[in-house]
Amino acid sequence: MRPDERQRVLDSALDLCARHSLSDIGLDHLAHAAGVSAFDIVRTFQSKENILKAVLERELEMMAAAAHDPALRMPGETFRDELVVLARIILDEYRRRLPPAR
């Protein structure tokens, strides 16, 4: 898979996960959204879990790259402060997706 196709798959997976439950996202749906063949997705990633892992790794790399630039932080904010904020956002989103407690 070409780098631009891989990028489209990861972008599409992230977009679909933001709008749908993971169980509702099929390979054909992802392939159509990314404009690549389902065969190429399977050949490159082998599983849905590997796609999600690649999305997460890419997003964390982008966050880490931005965190190293103090100009991108709020005044007086440290790298640790930024990590705490990011962790809270991630946890809030994760909790929002959990089924209600019974």
C-alpha distances in whole Angstrom, upper triangle without the diagonal:
4,7,8,6,6,10,11,10,12,15,15,16,18,20,20,22,24,25,25,26,23,25,24,21,19,16,17,18,15,13,15,16,12,12,9,10,11,10,6,8,10,8,7,10,13,15,16,18,15,13,17,17,14,16,19,18,17,20,22,21,22,25,26,25,27,30,31,32,35,36,33,36,39,42,43,40,39,36,37,38,35,33,36,35,31,32,35,32,30,33,34,31,30,34,34,31,34,36,39,42,44
4,6,5,6,9,10,11,13,14,15,17,19,20,21,23,25,26,26,28,25,27,26,23,22,18,19,20,16,14,16,16,13,12,10,12,14,14,10,11,14,12,10,13,16,18,19,20,17,15,18,18,15,16,19,18,16,19,22,20,20,24,25,24,26,29,29,30,33,33,31,34,37,40,42,39,38,34,36,37,34,33,35,35,31,32,35,32,30,33,34,31,31,35,35,32,35,37,41,43,46
4,5,5,6,9,10,11,12,14,15,17,18,20,21,23,25,25,26,24,26,26,22,22,19,20,20,17,15,17,16,13,13,12,14,16,16,12,12,15,14,11,13,17,18,18,19,16,14,17,17,13,14,17,15,13,16,18,16,17,20,21,20,22,25,25,26,30,30,27,30,33,36,38,35,34,31,33,34,30,29,32,31,28,29,32,29,27,30,32,29,29,33,33,31,33,36,39,42,45
4,5,5,6,9,10,10,12,14,15,16,18,20,21,23,24,25,23,26,25,21,21,18,19,18,15,14,15,14,10,11,10,14,16,16,13,13,16,16,13,15,18,19,19,20,18,15,17,18,14,14,18,17,14,16,19,18,17,20,22,20,22,25,26,26,30,29,27,30,33,36,38,35,34,31,33,34,30,29,32,31,28,29,31,29,27,30,31,28,29,32,32,30,33,35,39,41,44
4,5,5,6,9,10,10,12,14,15,16,18,20,21,22,23,21,23,22,18,18,15,15,15,12,10,12,11,7,8,7,10,12,13,9,9,13,13,11,12,15,17,16,18,16,13,16,17,13,14,17,17,15,17,20,19,19,22,24,23,24,27,28,29,32,32,29,32,35,38,40,37,36,33,35,35,32,31,33,32,28,30,32,29,27,30,31,27,28,31,31,28,31,34,37,40,42
4,5,5,6,9,10,11,12,14,15,16,18,20,21,22,19,21,21,17,17,14,15,15,12,11,13,12,9,10,9,11,12,13,9,8,12,11,8,10,13,14,14,15,12,10,12,13,10,10,14,13,11,14,17,16,16,19,21,20,22,25,26,27,30,30,28,30,33,36,38,34,33,30,32,32,29,28,30,29,25,27,29,26,24,27,28,25,25,29,28,26,29,31,35,37,40
4,5,5,6,8,10,11,12,14,15,17,19,20,21,19,22,21,18,18,16,17,16,13,12,14,12,9,11,11,14,15,16,13,11,15,15,12,12,16,16,15,16,14,11,13,14,10,9,13,13,10,12,15,14,13,17,18,18,19,22,23,24,27,27,24,27,30,33,34,31,31,28,29,30,26,25,28,27,23,25,27,24,22,25,26,23,24,27,27,25,28,31,34,36,39
4,5,5,6,8,10,10,12,14,15,17,18,19,18,20,19,16,16,14,14,13,10,10,11,8,5,8,8,12,13,15,12,11,14,15,13,13,17,17,15,17,15,12,13,15,12,11,14,15,12,14,17,17,16,19,21,21,22,24,26,27,30,29,26,29,31,35,36,33,33,30,32,32,28,27,30,28,24,26,28,25,23,26,27,23,24,27,26,24,27,30,33,36,39
4,6,5,6,9,10,10,12,14,15,16,17,15,17,16,13,13,11,12,11,7,7,10,8,5,8,8,10,10,12,10,8,11,13,10,10,13,13,11,13,12,8,10,12,10,9,13,14,12,14,17,17,17,19,22,22,23,25,27,28,31,31,28,30,32,36,37,34,34,31,32,32,28,27,29,28,24,25,27,24,22,25,25,22,22,26,25,22,25,27,31,33,36
4,5,5,6,9,10,10,12,14,15,16,14,17,17,13,14,13,14,13,9,11,13,10,8,12,12,14,13,15,13,10,13,15,12,11,14,13,11,12,11,7,8,10,7,6,9,10,9,10,13,14,13,16,18,18,19,22,24,25,28,28,25,26,29,32,34,30,30,27,28,28,25,23,25,24,20,21,23,20,18,21,22,19,19,23,22,20,23,26,29,31,34
4,6,5,6,9,10,11,13,14,16,15,18,17,14,15,14,15,13,10,12,13,9,8,11,12,15,15,18,16,13,16,18,15,14,17,16,14,15,14,11,11,13,11,8,11,13,10,10,14,14,13,16,18,18,19,21,23,24,27,26,23,25,27,31,33,29,29,27,28,28,24,23,25,23,20,21,23,20,18,21,22,18,19,23,22,20,23,26,29,31,34
4,5,5,6,8,10,11,12,14,13,15,14,11,12,11,12,10,7,9,9,6,6,9,11,13,13,16,15,12,15,17,15,14,17,15,13,15,14,11,11,14,12,10,13,15,13,13,17,18,17,19,22,22,22,25,27,28,30,30,26,28,30,34,36,32,32,30,31,30,27,26,27,26,22,23,24,21,19,22,22,19,19,23,21,19,22,24,27,30,33
4,5,5,6,9,10,10,11,9,12,12,9,10,10,12,10,6,9,11,8,8,12,12,14,13,16,14,11,13,16,14,12,14,13,10,11,11,8,8,11,10,8,11,13,12,12,15,17,16,18,21,22,22,24,27,28,30,30,27,28,30,34,35,32,31,29,29,29,26,24,26,24,21,21,22,19,17,20,20,16,17,20,19,16,19,21,25,28,30
4,6,5,6,9,10,12,10,14,14,11,13,14,15,13,10,13,14,11,11,15,16,18,17,19,18,15,17,19,17,15,17,15,12,13,13,10,8,11,10,7,9,12,11,10,13,15,14,15,18,19,19,21,24,25,27,27,23,25,26,30,32,28,28,25,26,26,22,21,22,21,17,18,19,16,14,17,17,14,14,18,16,15,18,20,23,26,29
4,6,5,7,9,11,11,14,13,11,13,14,15,12,10,13,13,9,10,14,16,18,17,20,19,16,19,21,19,18,20,18,15,16,16,13,12,15,14,11,13,16,14,13,16,18,16,17,21,21,21,23,26,26,29,28,24,26,27,31,33,30,30,28,28,27,24,23,24,22,19,20,21,17,16,19,18,14,16,19,17,15,19,21,24,27,30
4,5,5,6,8,8,11,9,7,10,11,12,9,8,11,11,8,10,14,15,17,15,19,18,15,17,20,19,17,18,16,13,14,15,12,11,15,15,12,14,17,16,15,18,20,19,20,24,25,24,26,29,30,32,32,28,29,30,34,36,32,33,30,30,30,27,25,26,24,21,22,22,19,17,19,19,15,16,18,16,14,17,19,22,25,28
4,5,5,6,6,10,9,8,11,13,14,12,10,14,15,12,13,17,18,19,17,20,20,16,18,21,19,17,18,15,12,12,14,11,9,13,13,10,12,15,15,14,16,19,18,19,22,23,23,24,28,29,30,31,27,27,29,33,34,30,30,28,28,27,24,23,23,22,18,19,19,16,14,16,15,12,12,15,13,11,14,16,19,22,25
4,6,8,9,13,12,11,14,16,17,14,13,16,17,14,15,19,20,22,20,24,23,20,21,24,22,20,22,19,15,16,17,14,12,15,16,12,13,17,16,14,17,19,18,18,21,23,22,23,27,27,29,29,25,25,26,30,32,28,29,27,27,26,23,22,22,20,17,18,17,14,13,15,14,10,11,14,12,10,14,16,19,22,25
4,7,9,12,10,10,13,16,16,13,12,16,16,13,15,18,20,22,20,24,23,20,22,25,24,22,23,20,16,18,19,16,15,18,19,15,16,20,19,17,20,23,22,22,25,26,26,27,30,31,32,32,28,29,30,33,35,32,32,30,30,29,26,25,25,23,21,21,20,17,16,18,16,13,14,16,13,11,15,16,18,22,25
4,6,8,6,7,11,13,14,11,12,15,15,13,16,19,20,21,19,22,22,19,20,24,23,20,21,18,14,16,18,15,14,17,18,16,17,20,20,19,21,24,23,24,27,28,28,29,32,33,35,35,31,31,32,36,37,34,34,32,32,31,28,27,27,25,22,22,22,19,17,18,17,13,14,15,13,10,13,14,17,20,23
4,5,5,7,10,13,15,13,13,17,17,16,18,21,21,22,19,22,23,19,20,23,23,20,20,16,13,14,17,15,13,16,18,16,16,20,21,19,21,24,24,24,27,29,29,30,33,34,36,36,32,32,33,37,38,35,35,32,32,31,28,27,26,25,22,21,21,19,16,17,16,13,12,14,12,9,11,11,15,18,20
4,5,5,8,11,13,12,11,15,16,15,16,19,19,19,17,20,20,16,17,20,19,16,16,13,9,10,13,11,10,13,15,13,14,18,18,18,20,22,23,23,26,28,28,29,32,33,35,36,32,32,34,37,38,35,34,32,31,31,28,26,26,25,22,21,22,19,16,17,17,14,13,15,14,10,12,13,17,20,22
4,6,8,11,13,12,12,15,17,16,18,21,20,20,17,19,21,17,17,20,20,17,17,13,10,12,15,14,13,16,18,17,18,21,22,21,23,26,26,27,29,31,32,32,35,37,39,39,36,36,37,41,42,38,38,35,34,34,32,29,30,28,26,24,25,23,20,20,20,17,15,17,16,12,13,14,17,20,21
4,6,10,11,9,11,14,14,14,16,19,19,19,16,19,20,17,17,21,21,18,18,15,12,14,17,15,14,18,19,18,19,22,23,22,25,27,27,28,30,32,32,33,36,38,40,40,36,37,38,42,43,39,39,37,36,35,33,31,31,30,27,26,26,24,21,22,22,18,17,19,17,14,15,15,19,22,23
4,7,8,6,7,10,11,11,13,15,15,15,13,16,17,14,14,18,18,15,15,13,9,12,14,12,12,15,16,15,17,20,20,20,22,25,25,26,28,30,30,31,34,35,38,38,34,35,37,40,41,38,38,35,35,35,32,30,31,29,26,26,26,23,21,22,22,18,18,20,18,15,17,18,21,24,26
4,5,5,6,9,10,11,12,14,14,13,10,13,14,12,12,16,16,14,14,11,9,13,14,12,13,17,17,16,19,21,21,22,24,26,26,28,30,31,32,34,36,38,40,40,37,38,40,43,44,41,41,38,38,38,35,33,34,32,29,29,29,27,24,25,26,22,21,23,22,19,20,21,25,27,29
4,5,5,6,9,10,10,12,11,9,6,9,11,8,8,12,13,11,11,10,8,12,13,11,13,16,16,15,18,20,20,21,24,25,26,27,30,31,32,33,36,37,40,40,37,38,40,44,45,41,41,38,38,38,35,33,34,33,30,30,31,28,25,27,27,24,23,26,25,21,23,24,28,30,32
4,5,5,6,9,10,10,10,8,6,10,11,10,11,14,15,14,14,13,12,16,16,14,16,19,19,18,21,23,23,24,27,28,28,30,32,33,33,36,38,39,42,42,38,40,42,45,47,43,43,40,41,41,37,36,37,35,32,32,33,30,28,30,30,26,25,28,27,23,25,26,30,32,34
4,6,5,6,9,10,11,10,9,13,14,12,13,16,17,16,16,14,12,16,17,14,15,18,18,17,20,22,21,22,25,26,26,28,30,31,31,34,36,37,39,39,36,37,39,43,44,41,41,38,38,38,35,33,35,33,30,30,31,27,25,27,27,23,23,26,24,21,23,24,27,30,32
4,5,5,6,8,9,9,8,11,11,9,11,14,14,13,14,12,10,13,14,10,12,15,14,13,16,19,18,18,22,23,22,24,27,27,28,30,33,34,36,36,33,34,36,40,41,38,38,35,36,35,32,31,32,30,27,28,28,25,23,25,26,22,22,25,23,20,23,24,28,30,33
4,6,5,6,5,6,5,9,9,7,10,12,12,12,14,13,12,15,15,12,14,17,16,15,19,20,19,20,24,24,24,26,29,29,30,32,34,35,38,38,35,36,39,42,44,41,40,37,38,38,35,33,35,33,30,31,32,29,26,29,29,25,25,28,27,24,26,28,31,34,36
4,5,5,7,8,8,12,12,11,14,16,16,16,17,17,15,19,18,15,17,20,19,18,21,23,21,22,26,26,26,28,31,31,31,34,36,36,39,39,35,37,39,43,45,42,42,39,40,39,36,35,36,35,31,32,33,30,28,30,30,26,26,29,27,25,27,29,32,35,37
4,6,8,10,11,14,14,12,15,17,17,16,18,17,15,18,18,14,16,19,17,15,19,21,19,19,23,24,23,25,28,28,28,30,33,33,36,35,32,34,36,39,41,38,38,36,37,36,33,32,33,31,28,29,30,26,25,27,27,23,24,27,25,22,25,27,30,33,36
4,6,9,10,13,11,10,13,15,14,14,16,16,14,17,16,13,15,17,15,14,17,19,17,18,21,21,21,23,26,25,26,29,31,31,34,34,30,33,35,38,40,37,37,34,35,35,32,31,33,31,27,29,30,27,25,28,28,24,25,28,26,24,27,29,32,35,38
4,7,9,12,11,11,14,15,15,16,18,18,17,20,19,16,18,20,18,17,21,22,20,21,25,25,24,27,29,28,29,32,34,34,37,36,33,36,38,42,44,41,40,38,39,39,35,34,36,35,31,32,34,30,29,31,32,28,28,31,30,27,30,32,35,38,41
4,7,8,7,7,11,12,11,13,15,16,15,18,17,14,17,19,17,17,20,21,19,21,24,24,24,27,29,28,30,33,34,35,38,37,35,37,39,43,45,42,41,38,39,40,36,35,37,35,32,33,34,31,29,32,32,29,29,32,31,28,31,32,36,39,41
4,5,5,7,9,10,11,12,13,14,15,18,17,15,18,20,18,18,22,23,22,24,27,26,27,29,31,31,33,35,37,38,41,41,38,40,42,46,47,44,44,40,41,42,38,37,39,38,34,35,36,33,31,33,34,30,30,33,32,29,31,33,36,39,41
4,5,5,6,9,10,11,11,11,12,15,14,13,16,18,17,17,21,22,21,23,26,26,27,29,31,31,33,35,37,38,41,41,38,40,42,46,47,44,43,40,40,41,38,36,38,36,33,33,35,32,29,31,32,29,28,31,30,27,29,30,34,36,38
4,5,5,6,9,10,10,12,13,16,15,14,17,19,18,19,22,23,22,25,27,27,28,31,32,32,34,36,38,39,42,43,40,42,44,48,49,46,45,41,42,43,39,37,39,39,35,35,37,34,31,34,35,31,30,33,33,30,31,33,36,39,41
4,5,5,6,8,9,12,13,16,14,12,16,17,15,17,20,20,19,22,24,24,25,28,29,29,31,33,35,36,39,40,37,39,42,45,46,43,42,39,39,40,37,35,37,37,33,33,35,33,30,32,34,30,29,33,32,29,31,33,37,39,41
4,5,5,6,7,9,9,12,10,9,12,14,12,13,17,17,17,19,22,22,23,25,27,27,29,31,32,34,37,37,34,36,39,42,44,40,39,36,36,37,34,32,34,33,30,30,32,29,26,29,30,27,26,29,29,26,28,29,33,35,38
4,5,5,5,7,9,11,10,9,13,14,13,15,18,18,19,21,23,23,25,27,28,29,31,33,34,36,39,40,37,39,41,45,46,42,41,37,38,39,36,33,35,35,31,31,33,31,28,30,31,28,26,30,29,26,28,29,33,35,37
4,6,6,9,12,14,11,11,15,16,14,17,19,19,19,22,24,24,25,28,29,29,31,33,34,36,40,40,38,39,42,46,46,43,42,38,39,40,37,35,37,36,33,33,35,33,30,32,34,30,29,32,32,29,31,33,36,38,40
4,6,9,11,12,9,9,13,13,11,13,16,16,16,19,20,20,22,24,25,25,28,30,31,33,36,37,34,36,39,42,43,39,38,34,35,36,33,31,34,33,29,30,32,30,27,29,31,28,27,30,31,28,29,32,35,37,40
4,6,7,8,6,6,10,10,9,11,14,14,14,17,18,19,20,23,24,24,27,28,30,32,35,36,33,34,37,40,41,38,36,33,33,34,31,29,31,31,27,27,29,27,24,26,28,25,24,27,27,24,26,28,32,34,36
4,7,9,7,8,11,12,12,14,16,16,18,20,21,22,24,26,27,28,30,31,33,35,38,39,36,37,40,44,44,40,39,35,35,37,34,31,33,33,29,29,31,29,26,28,29,26,25,28,28,25,26,28,32,33,35
4,5,5,7,9,10,11,13,14,15,17,19,20,21,23,25,26,27,29,30,32,34,37,38,35,36,39,42,42,39,37,34,34,35,32,29,31,31,27,26,28,27,23,24,26,23,21,24,25,21,22,24,28,30,32
4,5,5,6,9,10,11,12,14,15,17,18,20,21,23,24,26,27,29,31,33,35,36,33,34,36,40,40,36,35,32,32,33,30,27,29,28,24,24,25,23,20,21,23,20,18,21,21,18,19,21,25,27,29
4,5,5,6,9,10,10,12,14,15,16,18,20,21,22,24,26,26,29,31,33,35,31,32,34,38,38,34,33,30,29,30,27,25,26,26,22,21,23,22,18,19,21,18,16,19,20,17,18,20,24,25,28
4,5,5,6,9,10,10,12,14,15,16,18,20,21,22,24,25,27,29,32,33,30,31,34,37,38,34,32,29,29,30,27,25,26,26,23,22,24,23,19,21,23,20,19,22,23,20,21,24,27,29,31
4,5,5,6,9,10,11,12,14,15,17,18,20,21,23,24,26,28,31,32,29,30,32,36,36,33,32,28,29,29,26,24,26,25,22,21,24,21,18,20,22,19,18,21,22,19,21,23,27,29,31
4,5,5,6,9,10,11,12,14,15,16,18,20,21,22,25,27,29,30,27,27,30,33,34,30,29,26,26,26,23,21,23,22,18,18,20,18,15,17,18,15,14,18,18,16,17,20,24,25,28
4,5,5,6,9,10,10,12,14,15,16,18,20,21,23,25,28,29,26,27,29,33,33,29,28,24,24,25,22,20,22,22,18,17,20,18,15,17,19,17,15,19,20,18,19,22,25,27,30
4,5,5,6,9,10,10,12,14,15,16,18,20,21,24,26,28,25,26,29,32,32,29,28,24,25,26,23,20,23,22,19,19,21,20,17,19,21,19,18,22,22,20,22,25,28,30,33
4,6,5,6,9,10,11,12,14,15,17,18,20,22,25,26,22,24,26,30,30,27,26,23,23,24,21,19,21,20,16,17,19,17,14,17,19,16,15,19,19,18,20,23,26,28,31
4,5,5,6,8,10,10,12,14,15,16,18,21,23,24,21,22,24,28,28,24,23,20,20,21,18,15,17,17,13,13,16,14,11,14,16,14,13,17,18,16,18,22,25,26,30
4,6,5,6,9,10,10,12,14,15,17,19,22,23,21,21,24,28,28,24,23,19,20,21,18,16,18,18,15,15,18,17,14,17,19,17,17,20,21,20,22,25,28,30,33
4,5,5,6,9,10,11,12,14,16,18,21,22,19,20,23,27,27,24,23,19,20,21,18,16,19,19,15,16,19,17,15,18,20,18,18,22,22,21,24,27,30,32,35
4,5,5,6,9,10,11,12,15,16,19,19,16,17,20,24,24,21,20,17,18,18,15,14,16,15,12,13,16,13,12,15,17,15,15,19,19,19,21,25,27,29,33
4,5,5,6,8,10,10,12,15,17,19,16,16,19,22,23,19,18,14,15,16,13,11,14,14,10,11,14,13,11,14,17,15,16,19,20,20,22,26,28,29,33
4,5,5,6,9,10,11,13,16,18,15,16,20,23,23,20,18,15,16,18,14,13,16,16,13,15,18,16,15,18,20,19,19,23,24,23,26,29,32,33,37
4,5,5,6,9,10,12,15,15,13,14,18,21,22,19,18,14,16,17,14,13,16,16,12,15,17,16,15,18,20,18,20,23,23,23,26,29,32,34,37
4,5,5,6,9,10,13,14,11,12,15,18,19,15,14,11,13,13,10,9,13,12,9,12,14,13,12,16,17,16,18,21,22,22,24,28,30,31,35
4,5,5,6,9,12,14,12,12,16,18,18,15,13,10,12,13,10,9,13,13,11,13,16,15,15,18,20,19,20,23,24,25,27,30,32,34,37
4,5,6,7,11,12,10,12,16,18,19,16,15,12,14,16,12,12,16,16,14,16,19,18,18,21,23,22,23,26,27,27,30,33,35,37,40
4,5,6,8,9,7,9,12,15,16,13,13,10,13,14,10,11,15,14,12,15,17,16,17,20,21,21,22,25,26,26,29,33,34,36,40
4,5,7,9,7,7,11,13,14,11,9,6,10,10,7,8,12,12,11,13,16,15,16,19,20,20,22,24,25,26,29,32,34,35,39
4,6,9,8,9,13,14,14,12,10,8,11,13,10,11,15,15,14,17,19,19,19,22,24,24,25,28,29,30,32,36,37,38,42
4,5,6,7,11,12,13,12,11,9,13,14,11,13,17,16,16,18,21,20,21,24,25,25,27,30,30,31,34,37,39,40,44
4,5,5,8,9,10,9,8,8,12,12,10,13,16,15,16,19,20,20,22,24,25,26,28,30,31,32,34,38,39,40,44
4,6,8,9,11,10,11,11,15,14,13,16,18,17,17,20,22,21,23,26,26,26,29,31,31,33,35,39,40,41,45
4,7,9,11,10,11,11,14,13,10,13,16,14,14,17,19,18,19,22,23,23,25,27,28,29,32,35,36,38,42
4,6,8,6,8,8,11,9,8,11,13,11,12,16,16,16,18,21,21,22,24,26,26,28,31,34,35,36,40
4,6,5,9,10,12,10,9,13,13,12,13,17,17,16,19,21,21,22,25,26,26,29,31,34,35,36,40
4,6,9,11,13,11,11,15,16,14,17,19,19,20,22,24,24,26,28,29,30,32,34,38,38,39,43
4,6,10,11,9,11,14,14,14,16,19,19,20,22,24,24,26,28,29,30,32,34,37,38,38,42
4,7,8,6,7,10,11,10,13,15,16,16,19,20,21,23,25,26,27,29,31,34,34,35,39
4,5,5,6,9,10,11,13,14,16,17,19,20,21,23,25,26,27,29,31,34,35,35,39
4,5,5,6,9,10,11,12,14,16,17,18,20,21,22,24,26,27,29,33,33,34,38
4,5,5,6,9,10,10,12,14,15,16,18,20,21,22,24,26,27,31,31,32,35
4,5,5,6,9,10,11,13,14,15,17,19,20,21,23,25,26,30,30,30,34
4,5,5,6,9,10,11,12,14,15,17,18,20,21,23,25,28,29,30,34
4,5,5,6,9,10,10,12,14,15,16,18,20,21,23,26,27,28,32
4,5,5,6,9,10,10,12,14,15,16,18,20,21,25,25,26,29
4,5,5,6,9,10,11,12,14,15,16,19,20,24,24,25,29
4,5,5,6,9,10,11,12,14,15,17,19,22,23,25,28
4,5,5,6,8,10,10,12,14,16,17,20,21,22,26
4,5,5,6,9,10,10,12,14,15,19,19,20,24
4,6,5,6,9,10,11,13,15,18,19,20,24
4,6,5,6,9,10,11,13,16,18,19,23
4,5,5,6,8,10,11,14,15,16,20
4,5,5,6,9,10,13,14,15,19
4,5,5,6,9,12,14,16,19
4,5,5,7,10,12,14,18
4,5,5,8,9,11,14
4,6,8,9,11,15
4,6,9,12,15
4,6,8,12
4,6,9
4,6
4
